[in-house]
Amino acid sequence: MNASNQNSPGYNKFIELAQLTSGIPASDGDGVRLTRIIGSPEIDMLDPFLLLDAFESDRPDDYIGGFPEHPHRGFETVTYLLAGRMRHKDNKGHEGVIEPGGVQWMTAGRGIIHSEMPEQEDGLLRGFQLWINLPAAEKMTAPVYQEFAASVIPNERLENGGNIKVIAGRTDSGTEGPVKNDYTVPFFLDIQLEPGETFHQHIPYSHAGFLYVVMGGVRVGQTKAILNSRSLGVLGDGEKLHLSSGAEVSRVLMVAGKRLNEPVARGGPFVMNTKQEVKKAFQDYQEGQF
């Protein structure tokens, strides 16, 4: 899955930050307060990534309403929790609870109706939801779940005490995440660096990607551009990612996926290639065909 090609035009080129954003305040579901980072006026889409929301609050009123039953078609949703518990349930008989460090990778495909509700009445709830587009040929595939608790997600130790949690993709050292995905061949790494520590990773030239700093701050590329806490940096062209931390422990998500380079038509919870296909999705949902 580590598909870097030494003949690629970007193999020896360091990746630099192309754009920075902190997102915008938003709400979704039943009044859940969040920060919309991708899918905002600043970054409408980063092919194949359609949306990235970050939610973080210890005030129950900010999250208790959760995300009641709603449909999806044509893409994948990834829910990754840092703190709290979230129960999910769908109309196909699937149900479970995501706990800290756990991930749910759902391929909605041709259609599913599901809910995601906090499994707590107080305390901190913190995590992310990412939407990843599906190629046109796979938008009507059968729904599939890949769910992994923190205990089964591989961890790679760095020389100076840092840690790489590998959810999807393969590190340059060979640690491979449990998520299998041939649609966009994604990387999803949760990287913790000790003060002054560095991390290197090749990312295929075919991929677009981003960094999101959970805590601390990192310097990126040869220019050592600074990316601070709760900020997203879009990765520019190249294949050699170089990160270094400053004087404090830093934690950053690194996410990348193969560009689809296809037309995108959106209609709320449906993402297809044409407006007509979006209309058909609404019709199928209303007729109970999900």
C-alpha positions in Angstrom: 0.0 0.0 0.0 3.0 2.3 0.3 2.9 3.1 -3.4 5.7 5.7 -3.8 7.5 5.3 -7.1 11.1 6.4 -7.4 10.4 7.4 -11.0 7.6 9.7 -9.9 8.1 13.4 -10.7 7.8 14.3 -7.0 9.8 11.5 -5.4 12.7 13.6 -4.3 10.7 16.8 -3.7 9.9 17.8 -0.2 6.2 18.5 0.5 5.5 22.1 1.8 2.4 23.6 3.2 0.1 25.0 0.4 -2.7 26.5 2.6 -3.6 27.0 6.2 -7.0 27.2 7.9 -8.5 27.0 11.3 -12.0 26.3 9.9 -15.2 28.1 10.9 -17.7 27.5 13.7 -20.7 25.5 12.6 -23.4 23.1 13.9 -24.8 19.9 12.5 -27.1 17.1 13.5 -29.3 18.1 16.4 -27.4 21.2 17.3 -23.9 19.7 17.7 -21.3 22.5 17.8 -18.2 21.8 15.8 -15.5 23.4 13.6 -15.9 22.8 9.9 -12.5 22.7 8.4 -13.0 21.1 4.9 -16.3 21.8 3.3 -16.1 25.5 4.4 -15.8 28.7 2.2 -12.0 28.6 2.7 -11.6 24.9 1.6 -14.7 23.6 -0.2 -13.1 20.3 -1.1 -9.7 18.7 -1.2 -10.1 15.8 -3.7 -11.0 13.1 -2.5 -11.8 14.7 0.8 -15.3 16.3 0.9 -15.6 17.4 4.6 -13.7 17.4 7.8 -15.4 18.4 11.1 -13.7 18.7 14.5 -15.8 18.6 17.6 -14.6 19.3 21.1 -16.6 20.3 24.1 -17.1 19.3 27.8 -20.5 21.1 27.8 -23.3 18.6 27.2 -25.5 21.2 25.5 -22.9 21.3 22.7 -23.1 17.7 21.8 -25.9 15.8 23.6 -28.3 16.1 20.6 -25.9 14.0 18.5 -26.6 13.0 14.9 -30.1 11.3 14.7 -31.0 9.1 11.8 -29.9 10.4 8.4 -29.0 8.9 5.1 -25.8 8.8 3.0 -25.0 7.7 -0.5 -21.9 7.9 -2.7 -19.0 8.3 -0.3 -17.3 7.1 2.9 -17.5 8.5 6.5 -14.6 8.2 9.0 -15.3 8.8 12.7 -12.2 9.0 14.9 -12.6 9.7 18.6 -10.0 11.2 21.0 -12.3 11.5 24.0 -15.8 10.3 25.0 -18.0 7.6 23.6 -20.3 7.6 20.5 -23.0 4.9 19.7 -23.8 4.3 16.1 -26.7 2.3 14.7 -28.1 1.8 11.2 -31.0 0.4 9.2 -28.9 -2.7 8.2 -28.8 -4.1 11.8 -25.3 -2.8 12.6 -24.7 -1.2 16.0 -21.7 -0.4 18.2 -19.8 2.1 20.3 -16.7 4.1 19.3 -14.4 4.7 22.3 -11.3 6.9 22.6 -8.7 6.0 20.0 -11.2 3.9 18.0 -12.2 4.5 14.4 -15.3 3.6 12.3 -14.7 3.7 8.6 -18.1 3.4 6.9 -18.5 2.9 3.1 -22.0 4.2 2.6 -22.1 3.1 -1.1 -25.5 2.9 -2.6 -27.3 3.9 0.6 -27.6 3.6 4.3 -29.5 5.3 7.1 -27.6 5.6 10.4 -27.3 7.6 13.6 -24.4 8.6 15.8 -25.3 9.6 19.3 -23.1 10.4 22.3 -22.9 7.5 24.8 -22.4 10.0 27.7 -24.4 12.7 29.4 -21.4 14.8 30.6 -17.6 15.1 30.2 -15.4 15.8 27.2 -16.4 14.6 23.7 -13.7 15.2 21.2 -13.1 13.8 17.7 -13.4 14.1 14.0 -15.6 13.2 11.1 -14.1 12.9 7.7 -16.0 12.4 4.4 -14.1 10.7 1.5 -15.5 10.6 -2.0 -16.0 7.3 -3.8 -15.1 6.9 -7.5 -18.0 6.9 -9.9 -17.7 3.2 -10.6 -18.1 2.4 -6.8 -20.7 4.8 -5.7 -23.4 2.1 -5.7 -21.4 -0.5 -4.0 -22.9 -2.3 -1.0 -22.4 -0.6 2.4 -19.5 -1.9 4.4 -18.0 -1.1 7.8 -14.5 -1.3 9.1 -14.3 -0.7 12.8 -11.3 -0.9 15.0 -10.8 -0.3 18.7 -7.7 1.5 19.9 -6.3 -1.8 21.2 -6.0 -3.3 17.8 -4.6 -0.3 15.9 -0.8 -0.8 15.3 1.6 1.6 17.0 5.1 2.4 15.7 7.6 3.7 18.2 10.1 6.4 17.1 13.7 6.6 18.2 13.2 9.5 20.6 10.0 8.2 22.2 7.4 9.4 19.8 4.6 7.2 18.5 2.8 6.7 15.2 -0.7 5.2 15.4 -1.3 3.7 11.9 -5.0 3.5 11.0 -4.6 3.3 7.3 -1.7 3.1 4.9 1.9 2.0 5.6 4.7 4.0 7.1 8.2 4.1 5.6 9.2 1.7 8.3 6.6 -0.9 7.2 3.9 -0.5 9.9 0.5 -1.0 8.1 -2.9 0.1 9.4 -5.9 -2.3 9.6 -8.2 -0.2 7.3 -8.2 -1.7 3.8 -9.3 0.6 1.0 -8.5 0.4 -2.8 -10.8 3.3 -3.7 -8.5 6.1 -2.6 -5.6 4.0 -1.1 -5.6 6.3 2.0 -3.2 7.2 4.7 -4.5 8.0 8.2 -1.7 8.5 10.8 -2.0 9.9 14.3 1.5 11.1 15.0 2.9 12.1 18.4 6.3 13.7 18.5 8.5 14.3 21.5 10.2 17.7 21.8 12.7 18.2 19.0 11.7 14.9 17.3 11.4 14.4 13.5 9.2 12.2 11.3 9.6 11.3 7.6 7.1 9.7 5.3 6.7 9.2 1.5 3.3 9.9 0.1 2.5 9.0 -3.5 2.4 11.9 -5.9 -1.1 10.8 -6.9 -2.4 11.7 -3.5 -3.7 14.9 -1.9 -3.3 15.3 1.8 -3.5 17.5 4.9 -2.1 17.8 8.4 -4.3 18.7 11.5 -2.5 19.6 14.7 -4.2 18.2 17.7 -1.8 19.7 20.2 1.5 21.5 20.2 2.9 22.5 16.8 5.0 21.2 14.0 7.4 22.5 11.4 6.8 21.2 7.9 9.2 20.6 4.9 12.5 22.3 4.1 11.0 25.7 4.8 10.0 24.6 8.3 6.7 26.4 8.0 4.9 26.3 11.4 1.5 24.7 11.8 0.0 25.4 15.2 -2.5 23.6 17.4 -6.1 23.3 16.0 -5.0 24.3 12.5 -5.1 22.4 9.2 -2.4 22.6 6.6 -3.0 21.5 3.1 0.0 19.5 1.7 1.5 20.8 -1.6 3.1 18.8 -4.4 5.9 16.4 -3.7 6.4 13.0 -2.0 8.8 13.6 0.9 6.9 14.7 4.0 9.2 15.9 6.8 7.8 17.0 10.2 9.6 18.2 13.3 8.3 19.3 16.7 9.4 22.3 18.7 10.0 22.5 22.5 6.8 20.6 23.5 5.1 17.3 22.7 3.1 17.6 19.5 0.3 15.5 18.1 -0.8 15.8 14.5 -3.1 13.8 12.2 -1.7 13.1 8.7 -4.3 12.1 6.1 -3.8 11.6 2.4 -5.8 9.9 -0.4 -5.6 9.3 -4.2 -7.3 12.1 -6.2 -10.3 10.9 -8.2 -10.4 13.8 -10.6 -14.1 13.3 -11.3 -17.0 15.7 -11.3 -18.8 16.1 -7.9 -22.5 16.8 -7.4 -23.6 17.3 -3.8 -27.0 17.3 -2.3 -26.8 17.3 1.5 -26.0 13.7 2.6 -25.6 12.5 -1.1 -22.5 12.9 -3.2 -22.7 11.8 -6.8 -21.2 12.8 -10.1 -24.3 14.5 -11.7 -27.2 16.5 -10.4 -29.5 13.8 -11.9 -27.9 11.2 -9.8 -28.4 13.3 -6.7 -32.1 13.7 -7.6 -32.3 9.9 -7.9 -30.7 9.5 -4.5 -33.4 11.7 -2.9 -36.1 9.8 -4.7 -34.7 6.4 -3.7 -34.5 7.6 -0.1 -38.1 8.9 -0.1 -39.3 5.7 -1.6 -37.7 3.6 1.2 -35.1 2.0 -1.1 -32.1 2.6 1.2 
